[in-house]
Amino acid sequence: MMFDGNTALDIEREANTALTYIEQWGAKNKLRFAPHKTCAMVMTRKLKYDNPRLKMGSVDIALSKQVKILGLHIDSKLTFNEHVGKQTAKALDIFKQVSRAAKINWGLHPEVVRQIYVAAVEPIILYAASAWAPAADKIGVQKLLNSVQRGFAQKLCKSYRTVSLHSALTLAGILPLDLRIQEAAALYETKRGSPLPELGDRETESKVGFAETPHPALHMDIIFERLEDQSLVDRHNVQEVRIFTDGSKIEGKVGAALSVWKGESEVRNQKFSLSAYCTVYQAELLAICRATGGILKGRERSYGLYSDSMAALETVANHSSLHPLAVESRENLRKALTQGKDVSLYWIKAHAGLQGNERADELAKEAALALKRKPDYDKCPVSFAKRSIRNQTLKKKKKNKKPLKFNPEHIFGEQSRKKKKKKKKKKKKKKKNLT
């Protein structure tokens, strides 16, 4: 719970009222709270202030300088120094174990060390990065992060301990942790709905909330069959209407289309335009979604829906997938079933000479290249957001990049040392000869 006020008395009054209500609610529902395990923290910019006296029942609630919530250590000044210190200590423990088995001339392969770093160390450091990302700009925090990253970077490029951080990072091909933290925070905000500068006011594609999906009792089994040649397609040609869908991305443009067939002839088709940053996967899902929407408006009783995208069909068939187009497609199929319509889904092999699929592919390419109207679907995929944020990170890295001072002793230490020894021996021999 959070309370604010101009004075400690205002906070004390509000907090104690809420705590009394919680205690009474717990008593009614046969729940007992432990006030002696509860912590409170005062957050203010004032240098002098009074601490509020908080009580639950007759037990005082202790005030502390920091609290831990879901693994995030929050201090009263929001410096997050304690959190960064503990996370870096965990990462250093992993490094100590890795350093025992990864030496310059023997031990773990650098790619194994990279996998440990990416899969174990970075997630530990980046945990809850969106909450404390501004703290990564402080010099003290950067020193803690550098102490972790330098060791792993040296192990990745198999260099000596004298190699500098910037040289090791460049040779290892990894990004500085402070930039990775800012990147993780930016991606989190983008997923929450904050627009990217490159997209203007266009929103990022986000998953549908679980509460907005139909109740699990209303779920229907969605199964699709695989048809790999024309003979199998002809054998399953028993529906009144067949709909072929396809998506295409060509010359940096994206389009989708559907072709409606009755018997052996096409009766109508539709083309859809998508924004240039959209993916073929989105185009395939959009075509399936619009096809299922058209089935609801049709008068026929049986339909066959054909797509050459296995990924799109599996997404639609998987009820745990919360992609907005997949959720809408499943809802359309459920409504079609309540209308007494029979809809069969089929996967067909792409570019195998199947008449309906080739026609849908042709229409999708025309939609991508020829349509000059406002996009029918312009939600930005998360993959594009990740790519844009990574490009911004690389630009920041170039601005902050220091010139790499290459010293062969750091990387090829043994060879350079041997050369020095040989030179010393030659000098000694020359001196002896002169004497």
N, C-alpha and C positions, 0 to 999 in steps of 0.2 A: 504494500500500500504506500501511496505517496501523499503527503500533505504539504501545503505551503501557507505562508502567512507572513505578515509584517513583523510580528513579534513572536517570542517563544510561547507566550500565553495563548495566542491564537492557535498555534500548531498544537499545543498541549490540549486545548479544549476540543478541537476537531478529532484529534487522534484518539483521545480517551473515550469520546462518544462512540467512535467506530469500533474500538476494541471492546467496549461494553456490549454493543450490539452483537458482535461476533461471538463473544462468550455466551450470551443468551441463546443465540441461534445454535451453537454447539450443544448446549444443555438440552434443547428441545429435540435435537437429532441424535442425542446420545454420543456426542463427540467431545473429547477432551483435548484441549490445546495445552502446550507446554510453554508457558511464558518464560521460564528460566532458560529455554533454548532459543528464544526469539531475540534478535538483535535489531537495533535501530541506529541510524546514522544521520547526523545533521550536515547538510550541505549548504554553505553560505559563503559569500565573498567578504563578509564583515570580519574585521580582525577581533573585535570584542562582541560577544553575544552570550546570551543565557541559554543553557540547555533545557529543553522541555522535560518535564517529569512524566513519564509514560507508565501506565499500570494496566495490567489485565487481571481483573479480580483484585486480589490484595498483594500481588507479586509485581515488583518493579521490573521493567524491561531495561536491560543494560544498553548503554550507548557505546558504540565502537567507532573506530576511525575508518574501518573498511568492512564491507560485507561481500560474501561470495554467493553469486546467483548463477546457477546452471554452469558452473565452472569458470565464470568471469569474476575476477576480483575487482571490485569497484571501491575506490578510496574517496574520502570526503572532498578532496580537491580535484577529482577527476584527472589525475595525472597518469593513472594506470601503470605507474612504475612497478608496483608490486606484481601486477598481472604479467607484465613483460618479463620481469625477473624470474618468476616461477616457470613460465613457459620456456624461456631460454635455458633454464637449469635442466628441464626435462630433455630438451633437444641435445644439450651437452652430454647428458648421461648416455644417450644413444651414440653420440660421436665417440665417446670413450670406448664403447664396446666395438664400434666399427674399426677404430684405429688399431685395435689389437690384431685384427684379421686382415687389414688392408695396408700393406707396406709398399715401398717404392718398387722393389724388385720381385715381390711375391705377394700372395694373398688374393683378396677379392678383386674381381675384374672391375674396372671403373664403371661399367654399365650397371653392375649390381649395386655399387655405391650410389649411383644416380637414382636407381629405382628406390632404394631405401630413403634417399633424401626427398624425392618427390612424393612418395607414398606415405612416409611416416613423419619426417621432420617438418616439411612445409605445412601440412595440416595442423600440427601442434602449434606452430607459430601463428598461423593465419586464423586460428579459432576465434570467433566473434570479432573478426577484424573490422567489420562495419561499425562496431561500437567504439573502438579505440584507435581508428585509423589516423585521426589528427595528431595523436601522440607520436606517431612514427616520424614526424618531422623534427622532433627534438634530438639534439646531439647525443644526450645521454642514452636515449632509447636506441639510436642508431649504433652506438658503440656495443650495446648488448647484442643486437642483431648481427653485427659484423663479427663478433667473437664466435658466434655459431657458424656463420656461413663461410668464414675463411677456412676453417678446418676441413669442411666438406669439399670446398672448391679445390683445395690442395690435393685431397685424396682423388678427386675426379681427374685431375690433369697429371697425377703422379709426380708432383713437384716437392721440393724441400720446404721446410718450415720458414725459411727466410723469404719466400715469395710473398709479395705484397697482395693485399686483398683484391685490388682492381685488376692486377695481372692474372691472378688465379681465376677470378670471375670471367674474364675475357676468354682465357684458355679453356675453362670448363664449359662455357656456353650457357650460364645460368644468370637470371636477373637478380639484382640486389633485392634483399628482403623488404626494405622500406617501400620500394616500388611495387612489389608483389602484394603488400598489404593494401596500398592504395587501389591497386587493380581489383582485389577481392571485394573491397568496400564499394567501388564503383559498380561492379557487376551485381552485387546484392541490391543496391539502390535501383539499378535498371530493371531487375526482376520484379521489384516492388511497384514499378510503374513510372519511375523518373525518366524523362525523355533524354535520349542521347543528343548532343549538339548536332551531329550529322543528320539526324532524322527530323529535326524541328518538332512539330507538335504530334507526330505520328507515334502511336503507342507500341510498346513491345508486346509480343505474343506471350501470354501467361496462361498457366493451367487453370482450368475451371475449378472453383471451390468445391470441396467434397459435399458440402451442404446443398449445392445447386444441382447435383446429379440425382437421378431417380433413386428411389429406395431400392436396396439390393433385392427385395422380394419381386420387384418389377423387371429385373434383369432377364433377358432372353438369350438363349444360346445362339451365338452367331458363328456359323461354320462356312468355310469356303472350300471349293474343290479345285484341284489343279488340272488344267487342260493344256497339254504341251504341243498338240498338233491339230490340224484342221479336222481330222476324222473324229477326235474326241469332242471338238466344238460342235460338229454336226450332230453327233449322237445326243448331246445335251440340248439341242435346239428344239425344246418342247414348249417354251414360254411364248405368250402372245407378243411380248415386246422384249427386245434385247437392247441393252445400253452399254456401249463401249466408252471407257473413260481413259484419258491420258494427260500427262503433264510434260512440259518441255522447257528447257533453258538453253537458249542459243544466242550467241553474240551478246551476252550479258543481259538478255531480256527473258522474261518468264511468262509462260502462258499455259492455259489448261483448256480442255475441250471435252465434250461428250457427243457421241453420235448415236441416235436412236434408230433402231431397225425393226421393221415388221416383215417377217418372211426373209426374202433375199435382197430387199431394197431399203435404202435409208430414207426415212420419212422426215426427219429434221435433225438439226444439230445446234449446239451452242458453243460459243467461244468466251473465254474469260481471261482477263488481263490481270497480272500480278505485278507488284513493284519489283524493281530490278534487284533489290537485296533479298527477295524471297528465294526459297529453295525449290527444287523439283519435288521434294517430299511434300511441301505445302501445296504445290500445284496438283499433285495426285490426290491429296486429301480433299482439296477444294472441289475437284471434279466429281469425286465420289459423293461428297456432301450435297452438291447441287443435283446430282442424279437421284439421290434418295429423296430430296425435296420435290423433284418432278414426279416421282412415283406417287406421292401423296395426292397430287392434283390429277393424276391419270384415271381413266375410267376402266381400263383393263384390269383383270384379276390376277395375272401371273407375269412376273418380270424376271429377267436374267441380267445381272450386273457384272460386267467383265472389266478387269483391270490387270495391267501387267506389272503393277507395283506390289510385291510381296510385303514390303514394310508397311505400306498404307493399309492393306487389308488386315494385317496382323494387329495394327494399332486400333482399327475399328472393332475387331473381334475381341480385343482385350479390354474388359470392363475396368481394369485398374488404371488404364491410360486416361489422363485428364486433358488431353489435347482438345482445344475448343471445337475444331472441325470434326474430330472423331466422336466427341460427345454429342454433337448435333446430328451426325450421321446415325448413331445408335438410336437416338430419340426418334428420328424419322422412320427408321426400320421398325421400331416398336409401335409407332402410330399406324404404320402400314399394316402391321399384323392385326391390330384392333379393327381396322377397316375390312378385314377379311381378304387381304391381298397376300399372295405368295411371292416372296422375293428370294431369289437364289444368287449367291455370290460366287464368282469364279475368278481364279487366277489364270491368265494365259501368258504364254511365252512371248516376249517382246521381239520384234523384227524377225518373226518366223513366217511371214507371208500370210498371216491370218487377215482376212478381208476387213472385218470390222475394226480390228486393232490398228491396221495400217491407215485406215481412214481417220481414226481418232488421233493418231500420231501426226498426220498431215495437218489436221485442224489445229492441234495444239501448237505446232510450229508457226502456222499462220497467225494464231492469236498472239504469240510472242513477238513476231516481227511486224505484223500489219496493223494491229489494233492501236489507235492513237487516242484512246479515251482515258478517262479516269480509271485507275486500277479497281477491279472488283474486290480485291483483297490486298491490303497494304500493311498488315501487322508484321512488325520486324521480328524475325526469329532470334532466339537467344544466341545461336551460333554466330550471327552477324554482329550482335552486340559484343560478344567475347572478342571477335576479331578486331572490331573498332577500338575497344578498350586496350587490347594488346598493342595496336599500332600507336596509340597515344603514349603507352608506357615506353615503347621503344624510342619515341621522339624525346621523351623526358630523359631517357638514359643517354642519348646522344648529346643532349645539352649539358648534362652533368659529367660527361665522360672525360676522364683525365688521360693525357698521353701515356701510352704503354711503354714503359722502359724495359726493354728486353735485355736480360743479362743471361748469357748462356750458362753461367754457373748454377743458376736456379733450376734450370730444366735438365741440363746435361752436366751436372755437377762432377761426376766421376771423370768424364773425359777431360774437362777443363783442368781439373786437379792433376791428372796424369801429365798433361802438357806442361803445367807449371813445374812439376817435379823434374821433368826432363830438361827444362830450361835452366833450372837451378844446378843440375848436375853438369850441364855443358859449361856454365859460368865457372863452377868450381874447377873443372878440368883446364879451362883457359887460364885461370889464376895460377894453377900449379905449373902449367907449361911456361908461363911468364916468369915465375920465380925460378 
